[in-house]
Amino acid sequence: MKAPLYNDILAICQEIANASATDNDELRLAHCKKLQVLCATNQNSPKDHPLQWEALADFTEDGEQAMDIYEIALATAEKLSLPVFTASAYLAMALRQVEFEEPAQALIFANKANDAAQTIDSDELKEEITELLTQLS
């Protein structure tokens, strides 16, 4: 990922987090909209990247809508052959299913995350997946 896009995503996410920390829903929504615009602008372009989609899904309050956005992150990760982001998106989807109190569905996504993580170097991500699998088993 090129640094400017990463920096843009990181800056917007920080703005969302700061607005959330001060309970400023109006500002939070404005920054979420900024992230939506960034994703829409980059979609199917050379700048498209799963990180932007996963970030958008993470900040999307509507769980079903978030799951749809995670699907876009997955498709983008697979298209770009980025298994770290495939594993990360599946993990995020599993965690959402835990929030929905759907442990069987969470386990399915956690296993997919684990499968995707077999070829990655991120021990931290692998550990998070393993912890979730243990919790769900």
SULMONOR-V353134 format. One record per pair of residues at least 12 apart in sequence whose ideal C-beta (glycine too) atoms are under 8 Angstrom apart, sorted by sequence separation. I is the first residue (numbers start at 1). J is the second residue. D is the distance in Angstrom with one decimal. If there is no record, write none. Layout:
I & J & D
I & J & D
This chain:
15 & 27 & 7.8
16 & 28 & 5.8
19 & 31 & 5.8
57 & 69 & 3.8
73 & 85 & 6.8
74 & 86 & 6.2
77 & 89 & 6.1
94 & 106 & 4.7
97 & 109 & 6.0
117 & 129 & 5.5
39 & 52 & 5.0
56 & 69 & 5.4
57 & 70 & 4.6
94 & 107 & 7.5
38 & 52 & 6.0
39 & 53 & 6.0
94 & 108 & 7.9
16 & 31 & 4.5
74 & 89 & 4.8
94 & 109 & 3.7
114 & 129 & 5.1
15 & 31 & 4.3
16 & 32 & 6.0
53 & 69 & 5.7
54 & 70 & 6.8
57 & 73 & 6.4
73 & 89 & 4.3
74 & 90 & 7.2
93 & 109 & 4.4
94 & 110 & 4.1
113 & 129 & 4.8
114 & 130 & 7.5
35 & 52 & 7.3
39 & 56 & 5.3
53 & 70 & 7.4
91 & 109 & 7.5
12 & 31 & 5.9
15 & 34 & 7.5
16 & 35 & 7.1
53 & 72 & 4.8
54 & 73 & 4.5
70 & 89 & 5.2
90 & 109 & 5.1
91 & 110 & 7.0
94 & 113 & 6.1
110 & 129 & 6.4
113 & 132 & 7.8
114 & 133 & 6.2
35 & 55 & 6.4
36 & 56 & 6.3
53 & 73 & 3.6
90 & 110 & 7.4
93 & 113 & 8.0
35 & 56 & 5.1
12 & 34 & 5.3
13 & 35 & 7.4
51 & 73 & 8.0
70 & 92 & 5.9
90 & 112 & 4.4
91 & 113 & 4.2
110 & 132 & 4.9
111 & 133 & 7.2
12 & 35 & 4.8
50 & 73 & 4.3
53 & 76 & 6.0
70 & 93 & 4.9
90 & 113 & 3.6
110 & 133 & 5.1
32 & 56 & 7.7
35 & 59 & 6.7
50 & 74 & 7.4
88 & 113 & 7.7
9 & 35 & 7.5
12 & 38 & 6.7
50 & 76 & 4.3
67 & 93 & 6.3
70 & 96 & 7.4
87 & 113 & 4.9
90 & 116 & 5.9
106 & 132 & 7.7
107 & 133 & 7.6
110 & 136 & 5.9
32 & 59 & 5.4
49 & 76 & 6.6
50 & 77 & 4.0
87 & 114 & 7.8
32 & 60 & 7.6
48 & 76 & 5.7
9 & 38 & 7.2
43 & 72 & 7.8
67 & 96 & 6.2
87 & 116 & 3.9
107 & 136 & 4.6
8 & 38 & 6.3
50 & 80 & 7.1
66 & 96 & 6.0
86 & 116 & 4.2
87 & 117 & 4.1
106 & 136 & 5.7
107 & 137 & 7.6
49 & 80 & 7.4
54 & 85 & 7.0
48 & 80 & 7.9
50 & 82 & 6.2
57 & 89 & 8.0
63 & 96 & 5.8
83 & 116 & 5.3
87 & 120 & 6.1
103 & 136 & 5.7
51 & 85 & 6.6
54 & 88 & 6.3
58 & 92 & 6.5
83 & 117 & 7.5
91 & 125 & 7.2
98 & 132 & 7.7
50 & 85 & 3.9
54 & 89 & 5.5
57 & 92 & 6.6
87 & 122 & 7.9
49 & 85 & 8.0
50 & 86 & 7.8
53 & 89 & 7.8
63 & 99 & 6.7
83 & 119 & 5.2
84 & 120 & 4.8
5 & 42 & 7.3
63 & 100 & 6.0
83 & 120 & 5.3
88 & 125 & 6.2
91 & 128 & 6.2
95 & 132 & 7.1
50 & 88 & 7.9
54 & 92 & 6.1
84 & 122 & 5.7
87 & 125 & 5.9
91 & 129 & 5.6
94 & 132 & 5.9
98 & 136 & 7.7
50 & 89 & 6.4
84 & 125 & 6.7
91 & 132 & 6.8
5 & 47 & 5.6
9 & 51 & 5.9
13 & 55 & 5.4
87 & 129 & 6.8
94 & 136 & 7.9
9 & 52 & 5.3
12 & 55 & 7.7
16 & 59 & 5.4
5 & 49 & 6.2
2 & 47 & 7.4
6 & 51 & 7.1
9 & 55 & 5.6
13 & 59 & 7.4
5 & 52 & 7.2
1 & 49 & 5.2
1 & 51 & 6.4
